[in-house]
Amino acid sequence: MATLTVSVPDSVEEWIDEKIRTGEFDTSSDYFVDLVERDRALADDDAEELGRIVEEARASGFSDRTVDDIFSAAVERARAKGTLRD
């Protein structure tokens, strides 16, 4: 197993220490491993969603809509999903 030294602000250390005190994690290493595993899972989910979007786009064929129409629809779709970023 590799060793990694990480510097964090005091508030982060206090947060992790509280997680250990309450028994949610045994060590700070366990906390960081869990954090990385969750991040990886999110990245995998994002890649799968992107793949589904690409496949859906390919299956939909050609469109007579303009780029502006398509972009507006994409903005509305993101807004409806709550994923629109300003």
C-alpha positions as CSV (number, residue, x, y, z in Angstrom):
1,M,0.0,0.0,0.0
2,A,1.3,3.5,-0.9
3,T,1.7,6.3,1.6
4,L,0.4,9.8,0.7
5,T,1.0,12.9,2.7
6,V,-1.8,15.5,2.4
7,S,-2.0,19.0,3.9
8,V,-5.5,20.2,4.6
9,P,-7.0,23.3,6.3
10,D,-7.7,23.0,10.0
11,S,-11.5,23.0,9.3
12,V,-11.1,19.9,7.1
13,E,-9.0,18.1,9.7
14,E,-11.7,18.9,12.3
15,W,-14.4,17.5,9.9
16,I,-12.5,14.3,9.3
17,D,-11.7,13.9,13.0
18,E,-15.4,14.3,13.8
19,K,-16.2,11.5,11.3
20,I,-13.7,9.3,13.1
21,R,-15.0,10.2,16.6
22,T,-18.6,9.3,15.5
23,G,-17.4,6.0,14.2
24,E,-18.2,6.7,10.6
25,F,-14.6,6.0,9.7
26,D,-11.8,4.3,11.6
27,T,-8.9,6.5,10.3
28,S,-8.3,9.5,8.1
29,S,-6.9,7.1,5.5
30,D,-10.3,5.3,5.5
31,Y,-12.0,8.6,4.9
32,F,-9.8,9.5,2.0
33,V,-10.1,6.1,0.4
34,D,-13.9,6.4,0.6
35,L,-13.8,9.8,-0.9
36,V,-11.7,8.7,-3.8
37,E,-13.9,5.6,-4.4
38,R,-17.0,7.9,-4.5
39,D,-15.3,10.3,-6.9
40,R,-14.4,7.4,-9.2
41,A,-18.0,6.1,-9.1
42,L,-19.3,9.5,-10.0
43,A,-16.8,9.8,-12.9
44,D,-17.9,6.3,-14.1
45,D,-21.6,7.4,-13.9
46,D,-20.8,10.6,-15.9
47,A,-19.0,8.5,-18.6
48,E,-21.9,6.1,-18.8
49,E,-24.4,9.0,-19.1
50,L,-22.3,10.6,-21.8
51,G,-22.2,7.3,-23.7
52,R,-26.0,7.1,-23.5
53,I,-26.4,10.7,-24.8
54,V,-24.0,10.0,-27.7
55,E,-25.9,6.8,-28.6
56,E,-29.2,8.6,-28.4
57,A,-27.9,11.3,-30.6
58,R,-26.6,8.8,-33.2
59,A,-29.9,6.9,-33.2
60,S,-31.9,10.1,-33.7
61,G,-30.5,10.6,-37.2
62,F,-30.2,14.0,-38.9
63,S,-32.2,17.0,-38.0
64,D,-33.6,20.0,-39.8
65,R,-33.3,22.1,-36.6
66,T,-30.8,24.9,-36.5
67,V,-27.9,24.9,-34.2
68,D,-29.6,27.7,-32.1
69,D,-32.7,25.5,-31.9
70,I,-30.7,22.5,-30.7
71,F,-28.8,24.6,-28.2
72,S,-32.0,26.2,-26.8
73,A,-33.4,22.7,-26.3
74,A,-30.3,21.5,-24.6
75,V,-30.4,24.5,-22.2
76,E,-34.0,23.7,-21.4
77,R,-33.2,20.1,-20.9
78,A,-30.4,20.9,-18.5
79,R,-32.6,23.4,-16.7
80,A,-35.3,20.8,-16.2
81,K,-32.7,18.3,-14.9
82,G,-31.3,20.9,-12.5
83,T,-27.8,20.6,-14.1
84,L,-27.7,24.0,-15.9
85,R,-24.6,25.9,-14.8
86,D,-24.4,29.7,-15.2
